[in-house]
């Protein structure tokens, strides 16, 4: 799995609580979004995103291009 648009999420190493993981954050405001782990399905890239539900907005997947455009528009400089 992967972000719908690579311009939206940043990653940094997180070694808190004696764990080694990757923190995912908003590239615009820096807000913590969750973590990504390298133990996901190998046939889908091997990544497992564990994203906080408070940072999600459900968009029905009727048209992937339309959803991607909404995400990009949300993060575009105002």
mmCIF file of the N, C-alpha and C atoms, coordinates in Angstrom:
data_MODEL
# 
_entry.id   MODEL 
# 
loop_
_atom_site.group_PDB 
_atom_site.id 
_atom_site.type_symbol 
_atom_site.label_atom_id 
_atom_site.label_alt_id 
_atom_site.label_comp_id 
_atom_site.label_asym_id 
_atom_site.label_entity_id 
_atom_site.label_seq_id 
_atom_site.pdbx_PDB_ins_code 
_atom_site.Cartn_x 
_atom_site.Cartn_y 
_atom_site.Cartn_z 
_atom_site.occupancy 
_atom_site.B_iso_or_equiv 
_atom_site.pdbx_formal_charge 
_atom_site.auth_seq_id 
_atom_site.auth_comp_id 
_atom_site.auth_asym_id 
_atom_site.auth_atom_id 
_atom_site.pdbx_PDB_model_num 
ATOM 1   N N  . UNK A 1 1  ? 0.834   -1.182 0.000   1.00 0.00 ? 1  UNK A N  1 
ATOM 2   C CA . UNK A 1 1  ? 0.000   0.000  0.000   1.00 0.00 ? 1  UNK A CA 1 
ATOM 3   C C  . UNK A 1 1  ? 0.879   1.245  0.000   1.00 0.00 ? 1  UNK A C  1 
ATOM 4   N N  . UNK A 1 2  ? 0.272   2.372  -0.321  1.00 0.00 ? 2  UNK A N  1 
ATOM 5   C CA . UNK A 1 2  ? 1.021   3.626  -0.396  1.00 0.00 ? 2  UNK A CA 1 
ATOM 6   C C  . UNK A 1 2  ? 0.046   4.787  -0.269  1.00 0.00 ? 2  UNK A C  1 
ATOM 7   N N  . UNK A 1 3  ? 0.568   5.967  0.045   1.00 0.00 ? 3  UNK A N  1 
ATOM 8   C CA . UNK A 1 3  ? -0.312  7.141  0.084   1.00 0.00 ? 3  UNK A CA 1 
ATOM 9   C C  . UNK A 1 3  ? -0.911  7.392  -1.300  1.00 0.00 ? 3  UNK A C  1 
ATOM 10  N N  . UNK A 1 4  ? -2.089  7.991  -1.344  1.00 0.00 ? 4  UNK A N  1 
ATOM 11  C CA . UNK A 1 4  ? -2.737  8.271  -2.624  1.00 0.00 ? 4  UNK A CA 1 
ATOM 12  C C  . UNK A 1 4  ? -1.941  9.293  -3.422  1.00 0.00 ? 4  UNK A C  1 
ATOM 13  N N  . UNK A 1 5  ? -1.186  10.154 -2.738  1.00 0.00 ? 5  UNK A N  1 
ATOM 14  C CA . UNK A 1 5  ? -0.335  11.141 -3.406  1.00 0.00 ? 5  UNK A CA 1 
ATOM 15  C C  . UNK A 1 5  ? 0.899   11.353 -2.532  1.00 0.00 ? 5  UNK A C  1 
ATOM 16  N N  . UNK A 1 6  ? 2.084   11.165 -3.096  1.00 0.00 ? 6  UNK A N  1 
ATOM 17  C CA . UNK A 1 6  ? 3.325   11.228 -2.313  1.00 0.00 ? 6  UNK A CA 1 
ATOM 18  C C  . UNK A 1 6  ? 3.624   12.612 -1.761  1.00 0.00 ? 6  UNK A C  1 
ATOM 19  N N  . UNK A 1 7  ? 2.926   13.637 -2.240  1.00 0.00 ? 7  UNK A N  1 
ATOM 20  C CA . UNK A 1 7  ? 3.172   14.997 -1.745  1.00 0.00 ? 7  UNK A CA 1 
ATOM 21  C C  . UNK A 1 7  ? 2.470   15.280 -0.421  1.00 0.00 ? 7  UNK A C  1 
ATOM 22  N N  . UNK A 1 8  ? 1.661   14.350 0.067   1.00 0.00 ? 8  UNK A N  1 
ATOM 23  C CA . UNK A 1 8  ? 0.856   14.621 1.253   1.00 0.00 ? 8  UNK A CA 1 
ATOM 24  C C  . UNK A 1 8  ? 1.484   14.152 2.557   1.00 0.00 ? 8  UNK A C  1 
ATOM 25  N N  . UNK A 1 9  ? 2.219   13.058 2.542   1.00 0.00 ? 9  UNK A N  1 
ATOM 26  C CA . UNK A 1 9  ? 2.767   12.490 3.768   1.00 0.00 ? 9  UNK A CA 1 
ATOM 27  C C  . UNK A 1 9  ? 4.279   12.490 3.774   1.00 0.00 ? 9  UNK A C  1 
ATOM 28  N N  . UNK A 1 10 ? 4.837   12.820 4.935   1.00 0.00 ? 10 UNK A N  1 
ATOM 29  C CA . UNK A 1 10 ? 6.270   12.722 5.147   1.00 0.00 ? 10 UNK A CA 1 
ATOM 30  C C  . UNK A 1 10 ? 6.538   11.584 6.122   1.00 0.00 ? 10 UNK A C  1 
ATOM 31  N N  . UNK A 1 11 ? 7.769   11.136 6.163   1.00 0.00 ? 11 UNK A N  1 
ATOM 32  C CA . UNK A 1 11 ? 8.146   10.042 7.056   1.00 0.00 ? 11 UNK A CA 1 
ATOM 33  C C  . UNK A 1 11 ? 9.410   10.407 7.808   1.00 0.00 ? 11 UNK A C  1 
ATOM 34  N N  . UNK A 1 12 ? 9.500   9.930  9.050   1.00 0.00 ? 12 UNK A N  1 
ATOM 35  C CA . UNK A 1 12 ? 10.741  10.073 9.807   1.00 0.00 ? 12 UNK A CA 1 
ATOM 36  C C  . UNK A 1 12 ? 10.868  8.891  10.758  1.00 0.00 ? 12 UNK A C  1 
ATOM 37  N N  . UNK A 1 13 ? 12.096  8.556  11.079  1.00 0.00 ? 13 UNK A N  1 
ATOM 38  C CA . UNK A 1 13 ? 12.382  7.421  11.953  1.00 0.00 ? 13 UNK A CA 1 
ATOM 39  C C  . UNK A 1 13 ? 11.892  7.733  13.363  1.00 0.00 ? 13 UNK A C  1 
ATOM 40  N N  . UNK A 1 14 ? 11.260  6.763  13.992  1.00 0.00 ? 14 UNK A N  1 
ATOM 41  C CA . UNK A 1 14 ? 10.728  6.912  15.348  1.00 0.00 ? 14 UNK A CA 1 
ATOM 42  C C  . UNK A 1 14 ? 11.243  5.743  16.180  1.00 0.00 ? 14 UNK A C  1 
ATOM 43  N N  . UNK A 1 15 ? 12.055  6.034  17.182  1.00 0.00 ? 15 UNK A N  1 
ATOM 44  C CA . UNK A 1 15 ? 12.612  4.985  18.041  1.00 0.00 ? 15 UNK A CA 1 
ATOM 45  C C  . UNK A 1 15 ? 12.094  5.112  19.476  1.00 0.00 ? 15 UNK A C  1 
ATOM 46  N N  . UNK A 1 16 ? 10.936  5.727  19.648  1.00 0.00 ? 16 UNK A N  1 
ATOM 47  C CA . UNK A 1 16 ? 10.363  5.887  20.985  1.00 0.00 ? 16 UNK A CA 1 
ATOM 48  C C  . UNK A 1 16 ? 9.854   4.553  21.532  1.00 0.00 ? 16 UNK A C  1 
ATOM 49  N N  . UNK A 1 17 ? 9.777   4.471  22.848  1.00 0.00 ? 17 UNK A N  1 
ATOM 50  C CA . UNK A 1 17 ? 9.258   3.297  23.556  1.00 0.00 ? 17 UNK A CA 1 
ATOM 51  C C  . UNK A 1 17 ? 10.011  2.011  23.211  1.00 0.00 ? 17 UNK A C  1 
ATOM 52  N N  . UNK A 1 18 ? 11.292  2.126  22.877  1.00 0.00 ? 18 UNK A N  1 
ATOM 53  C CA . UNK A 1 18 ? 12.113  0.958  22.587  1.00 0.00 ? 18 UNK A CA 1 
ATOM 54  C C  . UNK A 1 18 ? 11.769  0.257  21.285  1.00 0.00 ? 18 UNK A C  1 
ATOM 55  N N  . UNK A 1 19 ? 11.015  0.928  20.416  1.00 0.00 ? 19 UNK A N  1 
ATOM 56  C CA . UNK A 1 19 ? 10.614  0.340  19.138  1.00 0.00 ? 19 UNK A CA 1 
ATOM 57  C C  . UNK A 1 19 ? 11.321  1.052  17.992  1.00 0.00 ? 19 UNK A C  1 
ATOM 58  N N  . UNK A 1 20 ? 11.444  0.371  16.868  1.00 0.00 ? 20 UNK A N  1 
ATOM 59  C CA . UNK A 1 20 ? 11.957  0.990  15.651  1.00 0.00 ? 20 UNK A CA 1 
ATOM 60  C C  . UNK A 1 20 ? 10.833  0.968  14.624  1.00 0.00 ? 20 UNK A C  1 
ATOM 61  N N  . UNK A 1 21 ? 10.392  2.164  14.241  1.00 0.00 ? 21 UNK A N  1 
ATOM 62  C CA . UNK A 1 21 ? 9.289   2.268  13.291  1.00 0.00 ? 21 UNK A CA 1 
ATOM 63  C C  . UNK A 1 21 ? 9.411   3.580  12.536  1.00 0.00 ? 21 UNK A C  1 
ATOM 64  N N  . UNK A 1 22 ? 8.521   3.806  11.611  1.00 0.00 ? 22 UNK A N  1 
ATOM 65  C CA . UNK A 1 22 ? 8.538   5.031  10.813  1.00 0.00 ? 22 UNK A CA 1 
ATOM 66  C C  . UNK A 1 22 ? 7.263   5.811  11.121  1.00 0.00 ? 22 UNK A C  1 
ATOM 67  N N  . UNK A 1 23 ? 7.436   7.058  11.562  1.00 0.00 ? 23 UNK A N  1 
ATOM 68  C CA . UNK A 1 23 ? 6.286   7.925  11.812  1.00 0.00 ? 23 UNK A CA 1 
ATOM 69  C C  . UNK A 1 23 ? 5.849   8.561  10.504  1.00 0.00 ? 23 UNK A C  1 
ATOM 70  N N  . UNK A 1 24 ? 4.550   8.668  10.310  1.00 0.00 ? 24 UNK A N  1 
ATOM 71  C CA . UNK A 1 24 ? 3.980   9.329  9.141   1.00 0.00 ? 24 UNK A CA 1 
ATOM 72  C C  . UNK A 1 24 ? 3.369   10.642 9.627   1.00 0.00 ? 24 UNK A C  1 
ATOM 73  N N  . UNK A 1 25 ? 3.694   11.740 8.918   1.00 0.00 ? 25 UNK A N  1 
ATOM 74  C CA . UNK A 1 25 ? 3.167   13.052 9.308   1.00 0.00 ? 25 UNK A CA 1 
ATOM 75  C C  . UNK A 1 25 ? 2.725   13.838 8.073   1.00 0.00 ? 25 UNK A C  1 
ATOM 76  N N  . UNK A 1 26 ? 1.878   14.828 8.303   1.00 0.00 ? 26 UNK A N  1 
ATOM 77  C CA . UNK A 1 26 ? 1.398   15.706 7.242   1.00 0.00 ? 26 UNK A CA 1 
ATOM 78  C C  . UNK A 1 26 ? 2.548   16.592 6.776   1.00 0.00 ? 26 UNK A C  1 
ATOM 79  N N  . UNK A 1 27 ? 2.792   16.637 5.465   1.00 0.00 ? 27 UNK A N  1 
ATOM 80  C CA . UNK A 1 27 ? 3.860   17.484 4.934   1.00 0.00 ? 27 UNK A CA 1 
ATOM 81  C C  . UNK A 1 27 ? 3.523   18.968 5.019   1.00 0.00 ? 27 UNK A C  1 
ATOM 82  N N  . UNK A 1 28 ? 2.253   19.303 5.171   1.00 0.00 ? 28 UNK A N  1 
ATOM 83  C CA . UNK A 1 28 ? 1.853   20.708 5.229   1.00 0.00 ? 28 UNK A CA 1 
ATOM 84  C C  . UNK A 1 28 ? 1.986   21.261 6.638   1.00 0.00 ? 28 UNK A C  1 
ATOM 85  N N  . UNK A 1 29 ? 1.375   20.593 7.621   1.00 0.00 ? 29 UNK A N  1 
ATOM 86  C CA . UNK A 1 29 ? 1.362   21.138 8.983   1.00 0.00 ? 29 UNK A CA 1 
ATOM 87  C C  . UNK A 1 29 ? 2.219   20.360 9.969   1.00 0.00 ? 29 UNK A C  1 
ATOM 88  N N  . UNK A 1 30 ? 2.721   19.181 9.580   1.00 0.00 ? 30 UNK A N  1 
ATOM 89  C CA . UNK A 1 30 ? 3.577   18.392 10.456  1.00 0.00 ? 30 UNK A CA 1 
ATOM 90  C C  . UNK A 1 30 ? 2.833   17.522 11.453  1.00 0.00 ? 30 UNK A C  1 
ATOM 91  N N  . UNK A 1 31 ? 1.504   17.505 11.412  1.00 0.00 ? 31 UNK A N  1 
ATOM 92  C CA . UNK A 1 31 ? 0.716   16.727 12.371  1.00 0.00 ? 31 UNK A CA 1 
ATOM 93  C C  . UNK A 1 31 ? 0.973   15.229 12.225  1.00 0.00 ? 31 UNK A C  1 
ATOM 94  N N  . UNK A 1 32 ? 1.085   14.560 13.360  1.00 0.00 ? 32 UNK A N  1 
ATOM 95  C CA . UNK A 1 32 ? 1.276   13.112 13.398  1.00 0.00 ? 32 UNK A CA 1 
ATOM 96  C C  . UNK A 1 32 ? 0.045   12.425 12.817  1.00 0.00 ? 32 UNK A C  1 
ATOM 97  N N  . UNK A 1 33 ? 0.272   11.492 11.889  1.00 0.00 ? 33 UNK A N  1 
ATOM 98  C CA . UNK A 1 33 ? -0.828  10.763 11.253  1.00 0.00 ? 33 UNK A CA 1 
ATOM 99  C C  . UNK A 1 33 ? -0.868  9.297  11.673  1.00 0.00 ? 33 UNK A C  1 
ATOM 100 N N  . UNK A 1 34 ? 0.278   8.746  12.072  1.00 0.00 ? 34 UNK A N  1 
ATOM 101 C CA . UNK A 1 34 ? 0.347   7.341  12.447  1.00 0.00 ? 34 UNK A CA 1 
ATOM 102 C C  . UNK A 1 34 ? 1.737   6.799  12.174  1.00 0.00 ? 34 UNK A C  1 
ATOM 103 N N  . UNK A 1 35 ? 1.807   5.498  11.854  1.00 0.00 ? 35 UNK A N  1 
ATOM 104 C CA . UNK A 1 35 ? 3.087   4.843  11.587  1.00 0.00 ? 35 UNK A CA 1 
ATOM 105 C C  . UNK A 1 35 ? 2.955   3.917  10.382  1.00 0.00 ? 35 UNK A C  1 
ATOM 106 N N  . UNK A 1 36 ? 4.093   3.615  9.782   1.00 0.00 ? 36 UNK A N  1 
ATOM 107 C CA . UNK A 1 36 ? 4.132   2.637  8.699   1.00 0.00 ? 36 UNK A CA 1 
ATOM 108 C C  . UNK A 1 36 ? 5.133   1.560  9.107   1.00 0.00 ? 36 UNK A C  1 
ATOM 109 N N  . UNK A 1 37 ? 4.748   0.315  8.910   1.00 0.00 ? 37 UNK A N  1 
ATOM 110 C CA . UNK A 1 37 ? 5.573   -0.827 9.282   1.00 0.00 ? 37 UNK A CA 1 
ATOM 111 C C  . UNK A 1 37 ? 5.905   -1.635 8.030   1.00 0.00 ? 37 UNK A C  1 
ATOM 112 N N  . UNK A 1 38 ? 7.007   -2.367 8.094   1.00 0.00 ? 38 UNK A N  1 
ATOM 113 C CA . UNK A 1 38 ? 7.462   -3.141 6.936   1.00 0.00 ? 38 UNK A CA 1 
ATOM 114 C C  . UNK A 1 38 ? 7.073   -4.610 7.044   1.00 0.00 ? 38 UNK A C  1 
ATOM 115 N N  . UNK A 1 39 ? 5.914   -4.873 7.631   1.00 0.00 ? 39 UNK A N  1 
ATOM 116 C CA . UNK A 1 39 ? 5.453   -6.256 7.773   1.00 0.00 ? 39 UNK A CA 1 
ATOM 117 C C  . UNK A 1 39 ? 4.119   -6.492 7.058   1.00 0.00 ? 39 UNK A C  1 
ATOM 118 N N  . UNK A 1 40 ? 3.840   -5.674 6.058   1.00 0.00 ? 40 UNK A N  1 
ATOM 119 C CA . UNK A 1 40 ? 2.600   -5.816 5.293   1.00 0.00 ? 40 UNK A CA 1 
ATOM 120 C C  . UNK A 1 40 ? 2.710   -6.904 4.239   1.00 0.00 ? 40 UNK A C  1 
ATOM 121 N N  . UNK A 1 41 ? 1.659   -7.102 3.475   1.00 0.00 ? 41 UNK A N  1 
ATOM 122 C CA . UNK A 1 41 ? 1.641   -8.139 2.436   1.00 0.00 ? 41 UNK A CA 1 
ATOM 123 C C  . UNK A 1 41 ? 2.732   -7.904 1.387   1.00 0.00 ? 41 UNK A C  1 
ATOM 124 N N  . UNK A 1 42 ? 3.563   -8.898 1.167   1.00 0.00 ? 42 UNK A N  1 
ATOM 125 C CA . UNK A 1 42 ? 4.682   -8.738 0.228   1.00 0.00 ? 42 UNK A CA 1 
ATOM 126 C C  . UNK A 1 42 ? 4.200   -8.506 -1.204  1.00 0.00 ? 42 UNK A C  1 
ATOM 127 N N  . UNK A 1 43 ? 3.038   -9.054 -1.556  1.00 0.00 ? 43 UNK A N  1 
ATOM 128 C CA . UNK A 1 43 ? 2.528   -8.867 -2.919  1.00 0.00 ? 43 UNK A CA 1 
ATOM 129 C C  . UNK A 1 43 ? 1.976   -7.455 -3.143  1.00 0.00 ? 43 UNK A C  1 
ATOM 130 N N  . UNK A 1 44 ? 1.916   -6.651 -2.075  1.00 0.00 ? 44 UNK A N  1 
ATOM 131 C CA . UNK A 1 44 ? 1.432   -5.267 -2.185  1.00 0.00 ? 44 UNK A CA 1 
ATOM 132 C C  . UNK A 1 44 ? 2.487   -4.273 -1.722  1.00 0.00 ? 44 UNK A C  1 
ATOM 133 N N  . UNK A 1 45 ? 3.736   -4.667 -1.783  1.00 0.00 ? 45 UNK A N  1 
ATOM 134 C CA . UNK A 1 45 ? 4.822   -3.753 -1.447  1.00 0.00 ? 45 UNK A CA 1 
ATOM 135 C C  . UNK A 1 45 ? 5.413   -3.936 -0.067  1.00 0.00 ? 45 UNK A C  1 
ATOM 136 N N  . UNK A 1 46 ? 4.791   -4.731 0.781   1.00 0.00 ? 46 UNK A N  1 
ATOM 137 C CA . UNK A 1 46 ? 5.346   -5.039 2.089   1.00 0.00 ? 46 UNK A CA 1 
ATOM 138 C C  . UNK A 1 46 ? 5.121   -3.995 3.172   1.00 0.00 ? 46 UNK A C  1 
ATOM 139 N N  . UNK A 1 47 ? 4.385   -2.932 2.883   1.00 0.00 ? 47 UNK A N  1 
ATOM 140 C CA . UNK A 1 47 ? 4.158   -1.886 3.876   1.00 0.00 ? 47 UNK A CA 1 
ATOM 141 C C  . UNK A 1 47 ? 2.759   -2.004 4.477   1.00 0.00 ? 47 UNK A C  1 
ATOM 142 N N  . UNK A 1 48 ? 2.681   -1.666 5.767   1.00 0.00 ? 48 UNK A N  1 
ATOM 143 C CA . UNK A 1 48 ? 1.389   -1.648 6.471   1.00 0.00 ? 48 UNK A CA 1 
ATOM 144 C C  . UNK A 1 48 ? 1.262   -0.289 7.142   1.00 0.00 ? 48 UNK A C  1 
ATOM 145 N N  . UNK A 1 49 ? 0.316   0.495  6.693   1.00 0.00 ? 49 UNK A N  1 
ATOM 146 C CA . UNK A 1 49 ? 0.078   1.820  7.265   1.00 0.00 ? 49 UNK A CA 1 
ATOM 147 C C  . UNK A 1 49 ? -0.909  1.695  8.422   1.00 0.00 ? 49 UNK A C  1 
ATOM 148 N N  . UNK A 1 50 ? -0.533  2.221  9.572   1.00 0.00 ? 50 UNK A N  1 
ATOM 149 C CA . UNK A 1 50 ? -1.363  2.224  10.768  1.00 0.00 ? 50 UNK A CA 1 
ATOM 150 C C  . UNK A 1 50 ? -1.673  3.695  11.057  1.00 0.00 ? 50 UNK A C  1 
ATOM 151 N N  . UNK A 1 51 ? -2.737  4.203  10.453  1.00 0.00 ? 51 UNK A N  1 
ATOM 152 C CA . UNK A 1 51 ? -3.056  5.630  10.488  1.00 0.00 ? 51 UNK A CA 1 
ATOM 153 C C  . UNK A 1 51 ? -4.134  5.895  11.537  1.00 0.00 ? 51 UNK A C  1 
ATOM 154 N N  . UNK A 1 52 ? -3.949  6.957  12.321  1.00 0.00 ? 52 UNK A N  1 
ATOM 155 C CA . UNK A 1 52 ? -4.915  7.334  13.349  1.00 0.00 ? 52 UNK A CA 1 
ATOM 156 C C  . UNK A 1 52 ? -6.250  7.696  12.701  1.00 0.00 ? 52 UNK A C  1 
ATOM 157 N N  . UNK A 1 53 ? -7.326  7.165  13.240  1.00 0.00 ? 53 UNK A N  1 
ATOM 158 C CA . UNK A 1 53 ? -8.645  7.389  12.637  1.00 0.00 ? 53 UNK A CA 1 
ATOM 159 C C  . UNK A 1 53 ? -9.043  8.861  12.638  1.00 0.00 ? 53 UNK A C  1 
ATOM 160 N N  . UNK A 1 54 ? -8.570  9.637  13.595  1.00 0.00 ? 54 UNK A N  1 
ATOM 161 C CA . UNK A 1 54 ? -8.920  11.063 13.646  1.00 0.00 ? 54 UNK A CA 1 
ATOM 162 C C  . UNK A 1 54 ? -8.359  11.832 12.456  1.00 0.00 ? 54 UNK A C  1 
ATOM 163 N N  . UNK A 1 55 ? -7.375  11.269 11.780  1.00 0.00 ? 55 UNK A N  1 
ATOM 164 C CA . UNK A 1 55 ? -6.770  11.966 10.643  1.00 0.00 ? 55 UNK A CA 1 
ATOM 165 C C  . UNK A 1 55 ? -7.306  11.479 9.300   1.00 0.00 ? 55 UNK A C  1 
ATOM 166 N N  . UNK A 1 56 ? -8.356  10.661 9.332   1.00 0.00 ? 56 UNK A N  1 
ATOM 167 C CA . UNK A 1 56 ? -8.921  10.125 8.094   1.00 0.00 ? 56 UNK A CA 1 
ATOM 168 C C  . UNK A 1 56 ? -10.237 10.805 7.736   1.00 0.00 ? 56 UNK A C  1 
ATOM 169 N N  . UNK A 1 57 ? -10.462 10.949 6.463   1.00 0.00 ? 57 UNK A N  1 
ATOM 170 C CA . UNK A 1 57 ? -11.732 11.426 5.929   1.00 0.00 ? 57 UNK A CA 1 
ATOM 171 C C  . UNK A 1 57 ? -12.159 10.412 4.877   1.00 0.00 ? 57 UNK A C  1 
ATOM 172 N N  . UNK A 1 58 ? -13.294 9.768  5.082   1.00 0.00 ? 58 UNK A N  1 
ATOM 173 C CA . UNK A 1 58 ? -13.746 8.744  4.147   1.00 0.00 ? 58 UNK A CA 1 
ATOM 174 C C  . UNK A 1 58 ? -14.229 9.376  2.851   1.00 0.00 ? 58 UNK A C  1 
ATOM 175 N N  . UNK A 1 59 ? -13.699 8.890  1.742   1.00 0.00 ? 59 UNK A N  1 
ATOM 176 C CA . UNK A 1 59 ? -14.150 9.282  0.408   1.00 0.00 ? 59 UNK A CA 1 
ATOM 177 C C  . UNK A 1 59 ? -14.459 7.993  -0.347  1.00 0.00 ? 59 UNK A C  1 
ATOM 178 N N  . UNK A 1 60 ? -15.715 7.769  -0.726  1.00 0.00 ? 60 UNK A N  1 
ATOM 179 C CA . UNK A 1 60 ? -16.038 6.558  -1.478  1.00 0.00 ? 60 UNK A CA 1 
ATOM 180 C C  . UNK A 1 60 ? -15.198 6.482  -2.755  1.00 0.00 ? 60 UNK A C  1 
ATOM 181 N N  . UNK A 1 61 ? -14.710 5.315  -3.054  1.00 0.00 ? 61 UNK A N  1 
ATOM 182 C CA . UNK A 1 61 ? -13.834 5.139  -4.210  1.00 0.00 ? 61 UNK A CA 1 
ATOM 183 C C  . UNK A 1 61 ? -14.662 4.873  -5.459  1.00 0.00 ? 61 UNK A C  1 
ATOM 184 N N  . UNK A 1 62 ? -15.283 5.921  -5.972  1.00 0.00 ? 62 UNK A N  1 
ATOM 185 C CA . UNK A 1 62 ? -16.016 5.809  -7.228  1.00 0.00 ? 62 UNK A CA 1 
ATOM 186 C C  . UNK A 1 62 ? -15.090 6.067  -8.402  1.00 0.00 ? 62 UNK A C  1 
ATOM 187 N N  . UNK A 1 63 ? -14.192 7.019  -8.231  1.00 0.00 ? 63 UNK A N  1 
ATOM 188 C CA . UNK A 1 63 ? -13.281 7.421  -9.297  1.00 0.00 ? 63 UNK A CA 1 
ATOM 189 C C  . UNK A 1 63 ? -11.955 7.821  -8.657  1.00 0.00 ? 63 UNK A C  1 
ATOM 190 N N  . UNK A 1 64 ? -10.937 6.983  -8.807  1.00 0.00 ? 64 UNK A N  1 
ATOM 191 C CA . UNK A 1 64 ? -9.647  7.226  -8.161  1.00 0.00 ? 64 UNK A CA 1 
ATOM 192 C C  . UNK A 1 64 ? -9.051  8.570  -8.558  1.00 0.00 ? 64 UNK A C  1 
ATOM 193 N N  . UNK A 1 65 ? -9.187  8.962  -9.813  1.00 0.00 ? 65 UNK A N  1 
ATOM 194 C CA . UNK A 1 65 ? -8.649  10.255 -10.246 1.00 0.00 ? 65 UNK A CA 1 
ATOM 195 C C  . UNK A 1 65 ? -9.348  11.408 -9.530  1.00 0.00 ? 65 UNK A C  1 
ATOM 196 N N  . UNK A 1 66 ? -10.648 11.278 -9.312  1.00 0.00 ? 66 UNK A N  1 
ATOM 197 C CA . UNK A 1 66 ? -11.403 12.320 -8.609  1.00 0.00 ? 66 UNK A CA 1 
ATOM 198 C C  . UNK A 1 66 ? -10.957 12.418 -7.146  1.00 0.00 ? 66 UNK A C  1 
ATOM 199 N N  . UNK A 1 67 ? -10.779 11.277 -6.487  1.00 0.00 ? 67 UNK A N  1 
ATOM 200 C CA . UNK A 1 67 ? -10.324 11.265 -5.094  1.00 0.00 ? 67 UNK A CA 1 
ATOM 201 C C  . UNK A 1 67 ? -8.925  11.858 -4.999  1.00 0.00 ? 67 UNK A C  1 
ATOM 202 N N  . UNK A 1 68 ? -8.035  11.464 -5.913  1.00 0.00 ? 68 UNK A N  1 
ATOM 203 C CA . UNK A 1 68 ? -6.667  11.992 -5.916  1.00 0.00 ? 68 UNK A CA 1 
ATOM 204 C C  . UNK A 1 68 ? -6.687  13.513 -6.086  1.00 0.00 ? 68 UNK A C  1 
ATOM 205 N N  . UNK A 1 69 ? -7.523  14.027 -6.974  1.00 0.00 ? 69 UNK A N  1 
ATOM 206 C CA . UNK A 1 69 ? -7.620  15.475 -7.192  1.00 0.00 ? 69 UNK A CA 1 
ATOM 207 C C  . UNK A 1 69 ? -8.087  16.187 -5.925  1.00 0.00 ? 69 UNK A C  1 
ATOM 208 N N  . UNK A 1 70 ? -9.023  15.584 -5.179  1.00 0.00 ? 70 UNK A N  1 
ATOM 209 C CA . UNK A 1 70 ? -9.487  16.174 -3.921  1.00 0.00 ? 70 UNK A CA 1 
ATOM 210 C C  . UNK A 1 70 ? -8.360  16.234 -2.898  1.00 0.00 ? 70 UNK A C  1 
ATOM 211 N N  . UNK A 1 71 ? -7.578  15.166 -2.813  1.00 0.00 ? 71 UNK A N  1 
ATOM 212 C CA . UNK A 1 71 ? -6.460  15.135 -1.864  1.00 0.00 ? 71 UNK A CA 1 
ATOM 213 C C  . UNK A 1 71 ? -5.436  16.202 -2.219  1.00 0.00 ? 71 UNK A C  1 
ATOM 214 N N  . UNK A 1 72 ? -5.064  16.284 -3.476  1.00 0.00 ? 72 UNK A N  1 
ATOM 215 C CA . UNK A 1 72 ? -4.077  17.270 -3.915  1.00 0.00 ? 72 UNK A CA 1 
ATOM 216 C C  . UNK A 1 72 ? -4.602  18.684 -3.675  1.00 0.00 ? 72 UNK A C  1 
ATOM 217 N N  . UNK A 1 73 ? -5.877  18.929 -3.961  1.00 0.00 ? 73 UNK A N  1 
ATOM 218 C CA . UNK A 1 73 ? -6.460  20.259 -3.749  1.00 0.00 ? 73 UNK A CA 1 
ATOM 219 C C  . UNK A 1 73 ? -6.441  20.634 -2.271  1.00 0.00 ? 73 UNK A C  1 
ATOM 220 N N  . UNK A 1 74 ? -6.685  19.668 -1.395  1.00 0.00 ? 74 UNK A N  1 
ATOM 221 C CA . UNK A 1 74 ? -6.684  19.927 0.048   1.00 0.00 ? 74 UNK A CA 1 
ATOM 222 C C  . UNK A 1 74 ? -5.309  20.398 0.511   1.00 0.00 ? 74 UNK A C  1 
ATOM 223 N N  . UNK A 1 75 ? -4.247  19.799 -0.024  1.00 0.00 ? 75 UNK A N  1 
ATOM 224 C CA . UNK A 1 75 ? -2.888  20.119 0.411   1.00 0.00 ? 75 UNK A CA 1 
ATOM 225 C C  . UNK A 1 75 ? -2.251  21.260 -0.375  1.00 0.00 ? 75 UNK A C  1 
ATOM 226 N N  . UNK A 1 76 ? -2.897  21.726 -1.412  1.00 0.00 ? 76 UNK A N  1 
ATOM 227 C CA . UNK A 1 76 ? -2.329  22.806 -2.230  1.00 0.00 ? 76 UNK A CA 1 
ATOM 228 C C  . UNK A 1 76 ? -2.227  24.082 -1.397  1.00 0.00 ? 76 UNK A C  1 
ATOM 229 N N  . UNK A 1 77 ? -1.149  24.847 -1.604  1.00 0.00 ? 77 UNK A N  1 
ATOM 230 C CA . UNK A 1 77 ? -1.015  26.119 -0.866  1.00 0.00 ? 77 UNK A CA 1 
ATOM 231 C C  . UNK A 1 77 ? -2.221  27.013 -1.124  1.00 0.00 ? 77 UNK A C  1 
ATOM 232 N N  . UNK A 1 78 ? -2.693  27.636 -0.084  1.00 0.00 ? 78 UNK A N  1 
ATOM 233 C CA . UNK A 1 78 ? -3.867  28.513 -0.189  1.00 0.00 ? 78 UNK A CA 1 
ATOM 234 C C  . UNK A 1 78 ? -3.435  29.955 -0.378  1.00 0.00 ? 78 UNK A C  1 
# 
